[in-house]
């Protein structure tokens, strides 16, 4: 599951040692991964968001099932809002006509 790959490999327990903001973490993911992984991650994220989970359920999924060490509730952000922001960043990266697949 590419979505789990994003959160367990980029938002791991030491993510704050590699980046100072969530945006930097997402930018690293977008810059390091091929378009095929981004597209699969986007599909997984769309399915998760369409499933109708409450924000509390989404937070549990993020932290427990996807292996994220970033909790958006810690900074007063809803999990759904956090995930929607990542979804938009992935969409924007995929629509970038100059993107080279690795």
ZABATOR-309493 format. One record per residue: x, y, z of N, C-alpha, C in turn; residue in three letters; residue number from 0. Coordinates in steps of 0.001 Angstrom, whole numbers, padded with zeros to 6 digits. Example, Ala and Ser with C-alpha at 12.3 -4.5 7.8 and 13.67 -1.06 7.14 Angstrom:
# ZABATOR-309493
GUKOL / n_xx / n_yy / n_zz / ca_xx / ca_yy / ca_zz / c_xx / c_yy / c_zz / code / pos
GUKOL / 013190 / -005690 / 007800 / 012300 / -004500 / 007800 / 013200 / -003300 / 007800 / Ala / 0
GUKOL / 012850 / -002250 / 007080 / 013670 / -001060 / 007140 / 012900 / 000030 / 007870 / Ser / 1
***
This chain:
# ZABATOR-309493
GUKOL / n_xx / n_yy / n_zz / ca_xx / ca_yy / ca_zz / c_xx / c_yy / c_zz / code / pos
GUKOL / 000834 / -001176 / 000000 / 000000 / 000000 / 000000 / 000886 / 001249 / 000000 / Unk / 0
GUKOL / 000902 / 001973 / -001096 / 001754 / 003162 / -001194 / 001463 / 004232 / -000142 / Unk / 1
GUKOL / 000221 / 004319 / 000309 / -000096 / 005310 / 001335 / 000636 / 004991 / 002634 / Unk / 2
GUKOL / 000694 / 003726 / 002988 / 001446 / 003323 / 004176 / 002936 / 003615 / 003970 / Unk / 3
GUKOL / 003419 / 003412 / 002755 / 004818 / 003711 / 002439 / 005123 / 005187 / 002716 / Unk / 4
GUKOL / 004245 / 006078 / 002267 / 004437 / 007509 / 002511 / 004558 / 007787 / 004005 / Unk / 5
GUKOL / 003599 / 007325 / 004773 / 003570 / 007703 / 006184 / 004595 / 006965 / 007028 / Unk / 6
GUKOL / 004832 / 005697 / 006755 / 005796 / 004961 / 007588 / 007244 / 005272 / 007209 / Unk / 7
GUKOL / 007497 / 005656 / 005962 / 008869 / 005934 / 005533 / 009250 / 007406 / 005533 / Unk / 8
GUKOL / 008282 / 008282 / 005439 / 008592 / 009712 / 005424 / 008192 / 010418 / 006714 / Unk / 9
GUKOL / 007132 / 009956 / 007360 / 006716 / 010510 / 008643 / 007067 / 009524 / 009761 / Unk / 10
GUKOL / 008284 / 008992 / 009705 / 008771 / 008022 / 010682 / 009098 / 008726 / 011994 / Unk / 11
GUKOL / 009533 / 007965 / 012980 / 009740 / 008527 / 014319 / 010801 / 009620 / 014375 / Unk / 12
GUKOL / 011701 / 009670 / 013427 / 012753 / 010698 / 013422 / 012562 / 011741 / 012326 / Unk / 13
GUKOL / 011339 / 011891 / 011819 / 011123 / 012792 / 010691 / 011534 / 014226 / 011017 / Unk / 14
GUKOL / 011418 / 014626 / 012269 / 011779 / 016009 / 012623 / 013288 / 016246 / 012586 / Unk / 15
GUKOL / 014068 / 015178 / 012529 / 015514 / 015332 / 012383 / 015906 / 015535 / 010919 / Unk / 16
GUKOL / 015018 / 015167 / 010011 / 015296 / 015282 / 008579 / 014588 / 016467 / 007933 / Unk / 17
GUKOL / 013578 / 016998 / 008605 / 012813 / 018114 / 008063 / 012311 / 018974 / 009213 / Unk / 18
GUKOL / 012053 / 020240 / 008917 / 011545 / 021127 / 009969 / 010043 / 021345 / 009867 / Unk / 19
GUKOL / 009461 / 021013 / 008714 / 008019 / 021180 / 008533 / 007426 / 019970 / 007837 / Unk / 20
GUKOL / 006132 / 019833 / 007981 / 005401 / 018782 / 007269 / 005550 / 018993 / 005763 / Unk / 21
GUKOL / 005510 / 020242 / 005340 / 005662 / 020550 / 003918 / 006967 / 020038 / 003340 / Unk / 22
GUKOL / 008039 / 020123 / 004115 / 009335 / 019603 / 003662 / 009300 / 018085 / 003512 / Unk / 23
GUKOL / 008580 / 017424 / 004402 / 008465 / 015965 / 004311 / 007717 / 015577 / 003043 / Unk / 24
GUKOL / 006604 / 016243 / 002800 / 005818 / 015946 / 001600 / 006622 / 016284 / 000345 / Unk / 25
GUKOL / 007337 / 017385 / 000364 / 008171 / 017761 / -000787 / 009237 / 016708 / -001054 / Unk / 26
GUKOL / 009811 / 016142 / -000002 / 010809 / 015077 / -000180 / 010174 / 013866 / -000835 / Unk / 27
GUKOL / 009003 / 013495 / -000383 / 008277 / 012362 / -000982 / 008014 / 012630 / -002459 / Unk / 28
GUKOL / 007508 / 013816 / -002756 / 007187 / 014167 / -004147 / 008435 / 014210 / -005020 / Unk / 29
GUKOL / 009539 / 014649 / -004455 / 010776 / 014756 / -005225 / 011532 / 013458 / -005381 / Unk / 30
GUKOL / 011347 / 012538 / -004447 / 012120 / 011294 / -004461 / 011440 / 010125 / -005146 / Unk / 31
GUKOL / 010130 / 010149 / -005226 / 009399 / 008983 / -005716 / 008952 / 009163 / -007160 / Unk / 32
GUKOL / 008911 / 008068 / -007900 / 008459 / 008147 / -009297 / 006958 / 008440 / -009377 / Unk / 33
GUKOL / 006550 / 008911 / -010531 / 005140 / 009244 / -010759 / 004215 / 008072 / -010483 / Unk / 34
GUKOL / 004661 / 006869 / -010769 / 003806 / 005699 / -010547 / 003481 / 005531 / -009064 / Unk / 35
GUKOL / 004446 / 005776 / -008191 / 004209 / 005679 / -006746 / 003295 / 006815 / -006300 / Unk / 36
GUKOL / 003500 / 008005 / -006833 / 002632 / 009131 / -006483 / 001196 / 008845 / -006895 / Unk / 37
GUKOL / 001002 / 008293 / -008091 / -000343 / 007995 / -008576 / -001022 / 006927 / -007720 / Unk / 38
GUKOL / -000287 / 005905 / -007331 / -000850 / 004864 / -006473 / -001187 / 005421 / -005092 / Unk / 39
GUKOL / -000331 / 006282 / -004581 / -000573 / 006906 / -003284 / -001819 / 007777 / -003350 / Unk / 40
GUKOL / -001966 / 008519 / -004432 / -003139 / 009365 / -004613 / -004412 / 008528 / -004639 / Unk / 41
GUKOL / -004395 / 007420 / -005353 / -005574 / 006537 / -005403 / -005915 / 005998 / -004014 / Unk / 42
GUKOL / -004901 / 005565 / -003276 / -005126 / 005073 / -001913 / -005723 / 006172 / -001029 / Unk / 43
GUKOL / -005192 / 007358 / -001153 / -005665 / 008479 / -000348 / -007107 / 008838 / -000706 / Unk / 44
GUKOL / -007420 / 008840 / -001989 / -008790 / 009128 / -002427 / -009768 / 008094 / -001872 / Unk / 45
GUKOL / -009376 / 006819 / -001899 / -010237 / 005757 / -001355 / -010449 / 005945 / 000152 / Unk / 46
GUKOL / -009366 / 006253 / 000856 / -009465 / 006452 / 002298 / -010405 / 007614 / 002622 / Unk / 47
GUKOL / -010248 / 008720 / 001929 / -011076 / 009890 / 002198 / -012528 / 009683 / 001780 / Unk / 48
GUKOL / -012769 / 008867 / 000789 / -014138 / 008606 / 000318 / -014881 / 007596 / 001191 / Unk / 49
GUKOL / -014172 / 006939 / 002083 / -014781 / 005878 / 002892 / -015718 / 006400 / 003978 / Unk / 50
GUKOL / -015723 / 007698 / 004208 / -016659 / 008283 / 005159 / -016280 / 008143 / 006620 / Unk / 51
GUKOL / -014992 / 007975 / 006903 / -014528 / 007870 / 008285 / -014660 / 009212 / 009002 / Unk / 52
GUKOL / -014901 / 009145 / 010305 / -014871 / 010361 / 011127 / -013424 / 010826 / 011242 / Unk / 53
GUKOL / -013233 / 012051 / 011716 / -011872 / 012547 / 011874 / -011098 / 011722 / 012892 / Unk / 54
GUKOL / -011772 / 011294 / 013933 / -011128 / 010448 / 014945 / -010687 / 009118 / 014339 / Unk / 55
GUKOL / -011545 / 008539 / 013512 / -011192 / 007282 / 012836 / -010021 / 007485 / 011877 / Unk / 56
GUKOL / -010041 / 008594 / 011143 / -008928 / 008884 / 010233 / -007625 / 009045 / 011003 / Unk / 57
GUKOL / -007691 / 009683 / 012169 / -006491 / 009857 / 012968 / -005967 / 008516 / 013463 / Unk / 58
GUKOL / -006867 / 007637 / 013889 / -006458 / 006294 / 014312 / -005815 / 005526 / 013161 / Unk / 59
GUKOL / -006391 / 005628 / 011976 / -005835 / 004956 / 010797 / -004447 / 005508 / 010490 / Unk / 60
GUKOL / -004331 / 006836 / 010513 / -003046 / 007490 / 010221 / -001955 / 006999 / 011165 / Unk / 61
GUKOL / -002245 / 007013 / 012448 / -001228 / 006685 / 013443 / -001015 / 005186 / 013624 / Unk / 62
GUKOL / -002071 / 004417 / 013596 / -001962 / 002991 / 013915 / -001813 / 002090 / 012696 / Unk / 63
GUKOL / -002573 / 002363 / 011649 / -002523 / 001489 / 010468 / -001464 / 001915 / 009458 / Unk / 64
GUKOL / -001276 / 003225 / 009314 / -000336 / 003722 / 008300 / 001050 / 004008 / 008863 / Unk / 65
GUKOL / 001200 / 003949 / 010166 / 002521 / 004075 / 010777 / 003091 / 005468 / 010858 / Unk / 66
GUKOL / 002231 / 006486 / 010828 / 002718 / 007861 / 010902 / 003095 / 008233 / 012323 / Unk / 67
GUKOL / 004177 / 008973 / 012450 / 004565 / 009549 / 013734 / 004214 / 011032 / 013780 / Unk / 68
GUKOL / 003472 / 011502 / 012787 / 002974 / 012873 / 012806 / 001483 / 012826 / 013110 / Unk / 69
GUKOL / 001066 / 013543 / 014128 / -000336 / 013631 / 014512 / -000805 / 015068 / 014294 / Unk / 70
GUKOL / -001635 / 015292 / 013275 / -002086 / 016656 / 013009 / -002889 / 017257 / 014165 / Unk / 71
GUKOL / -003508 / 016423 / 014976 / -004248 / 016934 / 016132 / -003322 / 017662 / 017101 / Unk / 72
GUKOL / -002060 / 017283 / 017130 / -001083 / 017897 / 018030 / -000923 / 019392 / 017757 / Unk / 73
GUKOL / -001136 / 019787 / 016500 / -001018 / 021210 / 016139 / -002390 / 021837 / 015867 / Unk / 74
GUKOL / -003445 / 021153 / 016293 / -004789 / 021689 / 016158 / -005414 / 021551 / 014789 / Unk / 75
GUKOL / -004890 / 020663 / 013967 / -005420 / 020459 / 012623 / -006213 / 019163 / 012583 / Unk / 76
GUKOL / -007316 / 019177 / 011867 / -008077 / 017949 / 011676 / -007302 / 017027 / 010745 / Unk / 77
GUKOL / -007417 / 015747 / 010993 / -006719 / 014764 / 010167 / -007206 / 014815 / 008724 / Unk / 78
GUKOL / -008501 / 014971 / 008540 / -009037 / 015033 / 007179 / -008439 / 016204 / 006420 / Unk / 79
GUKOL / -008337 / 017347 / 007061 / -007743 / 018527 / 006427 / -006282 / 018267 / 006053 / Unk / 80
GUKOL / -005548 / 017647 / 006955 / -004150 / 017285 / 006702 / -004042 / 016369 / 005480 / Unk / 81
GUKOL / -004881 / 015356 / 005428 / -004845 / 014403 / 004312 / -005283 / 015061 / 003007 / Unk / 82
GUKOL / -006279 / 015924 / 003061 / -006705 / 016641 / 001856 / -005589 / 017528 / 001312 / Unk / 83
GUKOL / -004819 / 018133 / 002204 / -003688 / 018950 / 001769 / -002638 / 018126 / 001047 / Unk / 84
GUKOL / -002350 / 016953 / 001574 / -001386 / 016068 / 000911 / -001940 / 015612 / -000434 / Unk / 85
GUKOL / -003222 / 015297 / -000469 / -003865 / 014894 / -001716 / -003688 / 015961 / -002792 / Unk / 86
GUKOL / -003899 / 017214 / -002431 / -003750 / 018305 / -003397 / -002302 / 018465 / -003846 / Unk / 87
GUKOL / -001358 / 018294 / -002943 / 000058 / 018402 / -003314 / 000456 / 017289 / -004285 / Unk / 88
GUKOL / -000041 / 016093 / -004063 / 000264 / 014988 / -004975 / -000360 / 015253 / -006341 / Unk / 89
GUKOL / -001618 / 015699 / -006354 / -002278 / 016024 / -007630 / -001485 / 017076 / -008403 / Unk / 90
GUKOL / -001049 / 018099 / -007700 / -000287 / 019168 / -008353 / 001026 / 018630 / -008923 / Unk / 91
GUKOL / 001686 / 017760 / -008176 / 002954 / 017193 / -008658 / 002727 / 016331 / -009889 / Unk / 92
GUKOL / 001638 / 015577 / -009898 / 001355 / 014711 / -011039 / 000928 / 015500 / -012269 / Unk / 93
GUKOL / 000345 / 016667 / -012055 / -000088 / 017467 / -013209 / 001022 / 018339 / -013764 / Unk / 94
GUKOL / 002155 / 018366 / -013066 / 003312 / 019124 / -013529 / 003828 / 018488 / -014817 / Unk / 95
GUKOL / 003699 / 019206 / -015921 / 004069 / 018644 / -017217 / 005565 / 018405 / -017362 / Unk / 96
GUKOL / 006367 / 019061 / -016542 / 007809 / 018892 / -016637 / 008359 / 017772 / -015780 / Unk / 97
GUKOL / 007495 / 017024 / -015140 / 007961 / 015979 / -014225 / 008582 / 014834 / -015004 / Unk / 98
GUKOL / 009767 / 014434 / -014574 / 010450 / 013273 / -015151 / 010229 / 012074 / -014260 / Unk / 99
GUKOL / 009848 / 010959 / -014845 / 009686 / 009739 / -014066 / 011030 / 009076 / -013916 / Unk / 100
GUKOL / 011299 / 008561 / -012709 / 012579 / 007904 / -012461 / 012420 / 006420 / -012451 / Unk / 101
***
